């Protein structure tokens, strides 16, 4: 049962590669017309409509199952977080709390703020937080899946408020339907909710209707994209990796470092075996890098050099002429730092075609970017 629940939750926050953007865009437009009938300033509706967009493909029984489990999970977690972290501790005043990695934040913003990282297990709820959530459920008829997700986010922020007296929350949760509710919660505490884009983005229902006071995106392309997805709030452009590497004098000509996503299927593996062999015949040196968290794929390619998973991207860019991947944050990072890109448009044609229709930034002609098919 728990496995089925987690699988459904993952489906909600995943991109629907099996559906066309043309179809999803028509769904988005219908939801936007509905959302527009409610006040833009009432950000709870952003959470409601983001969830509607994300769960659009669930059937009745999947929706029912998800909400039944969330109902029991909500009360269990509410009690757990209420009883947790009740001990007294000395306050440590900070400006900003964050929950992920600081390397994606604006460098200028970091210099002017006192930041503190709060781990996932640091959670707390007070009576007033419980009243806030229950009032939302009563007033807006918010389902328990949204409430359960929001409960966790609010418990994180409550811990940070009581421990650090923060004035800002820096998140990375544009994919989460709790963002509109968390924004309302933060506003009642006079706290700014700022979100920083932390992974590659394409047009998808998953990220529609997200809501923050400020949303930092990597460049103008993503700003236009989130406007199209009906983001609610102010968008700021800030590239955390821009011009981070200046010396490419030691780069080995015709060398390629291929980044795996760690979820390649058998067809992709077989296609890559052919591609790597062809590149070698053309005089290219191919090295491979596993995804740091997903399955290691280099075991299927024993004849090629494996780059250490922990090697810094700057080091890789200073050694290899090209970085190559299908669809990855690494592509934008490498390009921003001045590196040359090869976009893998061969190993998975369905993905490659989907990226074109969903406005992937590197499907357009750009300086220092080539398609892998152009070499093979």
N, C-alpha and C positions, 0 to 999 in steps of 0.2 A: 504493500500500500504506500509506504513512504517513498519507495523507488518510483512508483507511478506518479506520485505527487511532485517529486523533484523533476521528473521528465516533463510534466505539464508546465511547471514553472519555467523550465528552460525553454520550452516552446514559445512561451509568451515573450521572453526577452531575446529571442533569436530572430534573425532576418529570414523572411519567407522566400528562400531562393526558388522554391517550386512555383511561385506566383509571379506574374509580370508586374512591373511597376505601373503599367497602364491601368491594370485592374485595381491595384492598391490606391492609385491616385483618385480613382472614382469613389472609392470607399472613404478616403480622406476628405474629399469635397463634401460628401453627405454629412460626415461627422462635424466638419467645420461649420456648416450651415446650422446644425443643431447647437453647437457650442456658442455660436454668435448670438443666440437668443438669450444667453445668460451674461451677467456683467463680466467684463474682461478683468476687472479688479478682484473678482472673487476667484482666487486661484484654486480653490477646492475643485472647481469644474475642470481645471486643467488636468488634475489627477484622474478625475472620473473619465474624461474623454481620452486621455492617454491609455488608460486601461481598456476602454472600449476598442480603441485602435489595435492594441496589442492582442486582445483576446477575440478579435473578430472571427478568426478561423476555428475557434473551439466549438464543438457541437454541444447540445444541451447537457448531455451526461458528463462530458468533461468539465463544463462550467459548474455543474452541480457538485461534482466530486471535489473540485478545487475549492469551492466555497465551504463545503462541509468540513474539510480538513482544516481550512483556514479559520473557521469558527472556533473549533476546539483549540487550535494553535494560538489564537488570539488571547483567549482567557488564560491559557497555561503560561504564555510568555508575559502577559500583563502581571500576573501574580509573581512570577519569577523575578522580573525586573523591579517590581515594587519592593520586594524583600531583599534585593541585592544591594550591595554597596551602602549599607546603612551606617557603617562606621564613620566617625568624624575624622577629618583630615585637614591639614593646613592648606589654605588657599594659596595658589601660585598664579597671580594675575598674568594673563596672556591676551594677545589681541585676536589670534586666529586659531581655530582648531581644524585639523584635517585628518582624514581617515585612510589615505592611500599613499602615494609616493610624491615627494616634493619636487621631483625633476620636471614635472609638467606645468608647474606654476610660473607665472610671470616673474622674471628675475628682478624687475623693478619693484614689484609688489612685495617680494620676499625681503628685500633690503630695508623696507620701511615698516615691517611688521614683526611682532614677536609670535612665532608659530609654535604650536605644540601638537605632536601626533598622539591620537587616541586609538588604542588597539580595539579590535572588534568585540572583545569580551568586556570592555568598559561600558557598562550600561546601567541606567537608573531611571526610575519613574517616581513621580510624586502624585499625590491626590489630584492636584490641579491638572496634571498631564492626562490622567485617566478621564477626568471630567471633560477635558478638551476633545479627546477621541470619541467618547461616548456621545457627546453633543453632536459631533460631526455625523456619526452613524445615524442618529435620530433625525437630524435636520435634513440631511442630504440623501438619506437612504443609501449610504455608501456600503458596498458589499465588504464582507470580512476579509477577502483577499487583499483589497486596498488597505484596509485598516490594519491588517497584520503586518504588512510591509512598512506602513507608516509608523506603527508602534516601535519597530526596531530602530528606525531613523531618529525618531523623537527621543528614544531612550539614550541614544548616543549623544545627542545634543544636550539633553538634560544633565548627563554626567559632566559634560564639558562646562556647562553654565555654572554648576555648583562647585566644580573643582578649580576652574580657571577664570571665571568671570569674563568670558569672551565677548567680543563685539561683532565677530564675523565667523561664519562657517564656510570653509572651502571644500566643496564636494566634487565628485566625478560620477554623477548619477543621472545623466540625461536619458538613460534607458529605463529609469525607475518611475513608475506611476505614482510614487509617493512624493515626488518633488513639489507638486503644487500644494499639498497639505503641509509638508515641511516648511515651505515658504511662508504660509500663513502662520504657522507656529512660531517661526523665527521673528516674523514681523511683530507679533504680540510681545516678544521679549526684547524688541528694539535691536535685533541682530540681523545683519545683512547675510543673505545666502548667495554665495558666488560659486558658480560651477565652471570647471576647467575641462575642456575636451581632452579625453585621455586615450582615444583609440580612433582608428580610421573610420570615417563616416560616409555612408551613401544614402540615397533616398530610401526610406523604409518606414513603415507604420510604427515600428518599435519606438522611434524617437520623436514621433509626432506629439504636439501639444505639451512638450516639456516646459517647465516654468521656474525661473530664477530671477533674482534681482539683477544679477549680471552674469552673462555667459561669455567666457573667453574661448574663442575659436582660433584655429591656426592661421587662416587667411581669409580673404574676401569670398573665395569659393564656398567655404563652409558657412559663412554668414548668410549668403543668398540661399543656401540649402536649408538652413534652419528657419529662415523666413518663410520658405515654401512649405515647411512642415508645421507652420503656425506656432512657432515658439512664442511664449509670452514673457517679455522682459527686454532688457537692453543687451545688445550683443557688442562685445569688444574684440578686436583682432589683436592677437599676441602670439607670436611664434617662439616657443621656448628653445628651439634648436637653431635658429637662424644664424648663419655664418659662424658655426661653432668649430669648424675645421678650416684652417687656412693653408695647410701645407700638404700638397699631393705629389711632391717631387719624388717620393720613394715608391710610388705606385708601380706595381709590376704590370706591364702591358699585356693585354688579352687574358687577364685573370678575372675570375668570377667567383663570388661567394654567394651560394644559394641558401636562402633561409626557408626552412620547412615550417609549415603551420602546425605539424604534429597530428594531423587528422586526415592525411592523404589516404584515399581508398586504393584498392588494388589496381584499378585502371590508371589512376594518376601515377602510381609507382612505375607501372610498365611504360607509360608515356615518357616519364623522366629518365628511365634507363636508356631509352632510344635517344632522347634529346642530349643527355650528357655525353653519350658516345659520339654523337654527331659533332658536338662542340669540341671534343678532344681531337677528332679527326681534322677539324678546321684550325687547330693550333691553339685552342684556348685551354687554360688550366682551370679546372673546376674544383672548388672546395665546398664543403657542406656544413651547415650549422643547424643543430636541432632547436626546436622551440624550448625555452627554459622550463615550461610547465606541462606541456603536452607530451604525447608519446614520442620516443626517439625514433626517427625514420632512417637515420644513417646506416642502420644495420642491413638495410636492403641494398646498400651501395658500398660494399667493402673496399672497392678499388680506389676510392676517392678520399682525399684528406678531410678530416673532420676538424672544424674550428671549435675551440673551447666555447662552451655555452656561456661562460661568464666573461668572455672577451668583450671589452668595451667597443661600442660601435665606432668611436673615433679611431681606434686602433685598426679595425677592419677597413675603414675607408682610406686609411693611410697606406694600406698594403695592396688592396684589390682595386682594379680598374672599374669593375661593375659590382653592384649589389643587385641580387635578383630574388624576387618573390612573387607570389600570386597577388594577394590582397592583404596588406600588412601595414601596421604603423611604421615599421622599419623603412618602408618605401619613402614615406613623407619625411621621416627623420633624416635619412640619407640624402635625399634631394635638398632639404633645407640646409644641410651642412656643406653642400657643394659637391656631393658625390654624383656619380653617373648611375642611372637605373636601367635595369632590364625588367620589364613587366612580363611575367610568365603568362602568356596567352595561349599556351599549347597544352599543358597537362590536364586542364579541366575546361573544356570548351563551353559547357553550360554556365559555369561561373564567369568565364570571360565575357560571354554574351550578356549575362545578367548585369555585370558591372557597367557595361556600356549604356544600358537603358536606365540604370539607377544613378547616373551622373558621377561615376567614380572619377576623381580628379585626374588620374593618369591615363584615362582613355582618350584624353585630348592631346594634341600635339604640343609638346613642351620641351624646352631646352634641357639637355642632358638626360633625356628619357627615350628609350627605345623599347620596342616589343621584342621579346625573345624570338618570335617567328622570323623577324627580319635578319637574324644571324643564321638561322637554320634552314 
